[in-house]
């Protein structure tokens, strides 16, 4: 199979096992409260993360479509996450994109860590908006591509 993959130009993931044990995917629970609108016009939330990393989180979110689409229940969004962790070596920033469904109060975003701890890792967010404030989980998936 590796020969066939190489022949076809495919990149195979490494086995997600280390020392005979399944590799754990770092997971962070987060909760936040609305903190206003930042200087770029993004909605901003501030709060806490716990789990593989503990610290403060700042979430900036903006709708990709025009303001005329703001009345739609589902938004295509881009989001910037800043996590200030203790220890500082686990701090990171990530750029995510996805959908917010205001009717169900849920969001699903994904993207990559752009700087700091685990730079280049894939991030998946699942959240519920409770009274307008997102609470949920970030899963950080280390790069699995064979280099």
N, C-alpha and C positions, 0 to 999 in steps of 0.2 A: 504493500500500500504506500509506504513512503516514496518508493521509486515512481509510482504512478502519479502521486501528488506533485513530486518535483517535475516530472515530465509535463504535467498540465499547468505548472506555475502556481499551485495552491500552497498556502501557508497552513500547516497543521498546528493545532494548539498542543502545547505540552500537556502531559497528563497532570491533572490537578491533584497530585499526590506527592507528599514530601515525607521521606523516611517511613514509607509504608502507611502513612495516615492521610486521610483526605485533608486538603488544604482548606483552611477556614477563610471565608470571604468576610473582610472587615465590614461591620455594620454599625451604623450610628443612628440612634433615635434622636429626633429633634422636635422642639416645640418653639414657637415664636409668637411675638405680638407685633401688630402693625406699628411702624415707627414713622410713618409719613411718606412723603415723596422726596426723592433725592434730587440733586441739582440737574440730573439728566432727564428728569421726568419719570423715573422708574418708581413703582410702588416698592416700599422697603419694609422689611420685617427684621426684628432682632430677637435673639433668644439663645437657647442652650442646645448643645449636642452632648450625648452620652453614649458610651459603648466602647468601641475600639479607640475612640478619641473623646476626650472630655474638654469642653470649653465653650466659647461664645460663637454664635453664628450670625452672620448678616446676609440676608437674602434680598437681592434686587431683581424685580420681575417687570418685564414690559411686554405688551401685546405686539406681535409682529405686524398684524393687519393695521389698517388705518383706524383712526378714532371713530369713524362711522360704523365700524364693525363691533364696537364695544357693547352694543346691546345684545349681541349674540350670546347664547349660553355657553358655547365652547370657544375658547381662545387658543390660538397658536401663540406660544410664548417663548421668550428667551430669558434666561435667568443667570445671574452671577452669584456664586456662593463664596463667602469668605469665612473660613473657620480659624479662629484664634485659639489654639489648643495649649494645654499644659501637659507635657512639656512643649515648648515652642517648636521643637523639631517635628512635631506632628501637625503643625499648622499647614493649611493649603487653601488654594483658590480653585474653583471649578466653573466651567461654562456649560450650562445645560440648556436643552431645548425640548419642547414637547407640548402637551395640551393641558389646559385647565378647563374642567367642566364645572361651571358655576351652578348648574342645575342640581348636580349630584354632590357638589362640594368636594370634588376629588381632582388630583393632578397626577400625571405621570410624566416625568422628565428624564432625560439621559444626556450624557456628554462625557467630557474628560476633565481630569485634574490638570490645570494649566501651569500651576507652579506649587512648589512646596512638597510636602510629604506625598509619596506615591505619584509623583508627576507622571502623566501619561496614562494612568489607570482609567478605566471606564467607570462611570458612576451612574447608578440608577436610583431615581427618587420616586417614592410613592407617598402621597400625602392626602389628608382630609383637611378641609377648611372647617374649623370650629369657630363660630362667631367671626368669620372673616380672617382667622389666623391659621396658617398651615402647621400641622403636626404630622409627623410620619417617620419614615425610615430612608436613610441613604445606604446603598450597598456599593462598596468599592471593590471592583473586580480588577485584580492585577493583570497586567498585560500577559496574555497567554501565547502570543505569536512566537514561533521559533525564529530566532535571529541568526 
